[in-house]
Amino acid sequence: MRPTRVTVDLAAITANVAAFVDHVDGALVCPAVKADGYGHGDVPVAEAAIAGGAQRLCVATVDEGIRLREAGISVPILLLSEPTAGMVRAVVDWDLMPTVYSLSFVEALASVTTSPKSVHLKVDTGMHRVGAALDQAVAIALTVTRQPTLVLEGVWSHLAVADTDPDYTALQRDRFGGVLDELASVGIEPPLRHLANTAGIFLGREYWYDMVRPGIGVYGLPPHPESVGPLDLAPALRVESAVSHVQRLSAGERPSYGRRRPLKVDSTVVTVPIGYADGYWRGLIDADVLIGGQRYPLAGTVTMDQIMVDVGDADVRLGDEVVLLGRQGGEEITATELAGRLGTINYEIVCRLGPRLRRVYET
Ligand SMILES: *Cc1c(COP(=O)(O)O)cnc(C)c1O
């Protein structure tokens, strides 16, 4: 088998979720397992999260919800955006909990439900991605409550800058509170109010309400490079491979496509079978990898299936373990470090680890 693989420490996921459960003082914990569990593997992550005390899960798409149901996951699964009206049948058949924010979707859903179906109303308090406008929320909530088969179990919103802008985040919370007051004034008090992603949870109990939706923190990663959260969370994922070829090259040789980097001195250059088709981005030309607990720089451009690494005069042999992401000995390469080199966020690093990478689960 190809030595290149992702290993996921499911015990770390369970412990991270348990830390959130402990921290939020009775609020429900509804981990986000969208995008294949942020690249970690949706079903194993879901099971590990439930073992850690997660009472619910949230996903982005109907297909993601169906995958969990097919695997036998039975906790409530919240869809974070409204599906198209044509998907209401699948939502009902697979027992998924829809988020709603349009009258047309609410009506389409009501037209296919014959037994009580819980929904969550999403309100846009300033993220401006999806959700009912502030002045529409009560009308949509009333439409839901007037349908004999629909139950308004939740009302929620999403924070745009919980990691970077406390003032705007507080404004979003105030707007959310305003909507809750308006709903209460017409007799609607949904039992599950929720607002916080990982960064929002870190802001404190005013953001927890009845449920929280941690994503990145479940995977042990910080929501922002400078974020120091109140919880001790452990990264769960490692990307590893093994040296597939060893060569001694002279100073001045320029390995890989584009011949971009001349070797300064005679060096051992080793090849590792991972490339941008695996989600090891081509833009990582300045990244390091770990071999024998030491950092070594790439020797040139990342190719589709392989990279070359300049190990200098180190005694690196065929088959030696290479860590692209994660810990080896006393050294660690984090998703946040790789993200920084690419001008992106750690979320994108883990989500884009490709399907060609075998996932290996450790418990
Ligand atoms: C992805 C997502 C989350 C989780 O966010 P993190 O920043 O990963 O904690 C929560 N809520 C919504 C609506 C999301 O889309």
The ligand as an SDF file (V2000), in Angstrom:
LIG
                    3D

 15 15  0  0  0  0  0  0  0  0999 V2000
  -18.8530   25.6090   10.0640 C   0  0  0  0  0  0  0  0  0  0  0  0
  -19.8130   26.2520   10.9510 C   0  0  0  0  0  0  0  0  0  0  0  0
  -19.6500   26.2060   12.3480 C   0  0  0  0  0  0  0  0  0  0  0  0
  -18.3790   25.7230   13.0060 C   0  0  0  0  0  0  0  0  0  0  0  0
  -17.4500   26.8020   12.9370 O   0  0  0  0  0  0  0  0  0  0  0  0
  -15.9670   26.6970   13.5190 P   0  0  0  0  0  0  0  0  0  0  0  0
  -15.3820   28.0440   13.2540 O   0  0  0  0  0  0  0  0  0  0  0  0
  -15.2800   25.6370   12.7260 O   0  0  0  0  0  0  0  0  0  0  0  0
  -16.0750   26.3870   14.9540 O   0  0  0  0  0  0  0  0  0  0  0  0
  -20.6810   26.6810   13.1310 C   0  0  0  0  0  0  0  0  0  0  0  0
  -21.7870   27.2060   12.5630 N   0  0  0  0  0  0  0  0  0  0  0  0
  -21.9620   27.3060   11.2290 C   0  0  0  0  0  0  0  0  0  0  0  0
  -23.1890   27.9090   10.6730 C   0  0  0  0  0  0  0  0  0  0  0  0
  -20.9820   26.8500   10.3820 C   0  0  0  0  0  0  0  0  0  0  0  0
  -21.1520   26.9680    9.0610 O   0  0  0  0  0  0  0  0  0  0  0  0
  1  2  1  0
  2  3  1  0
  2 14  2  0
  3  4  1  0
  3 10  2  0
  4  5  1  0
  5  6  1  0
  6  7  2  0
  6  8  1  0
  6  9  1  0
 10 11  1  0
 11 12  2  0
 12 13  1  0
 12 14  1  0
 14 15  1  0
M  END
$$$$
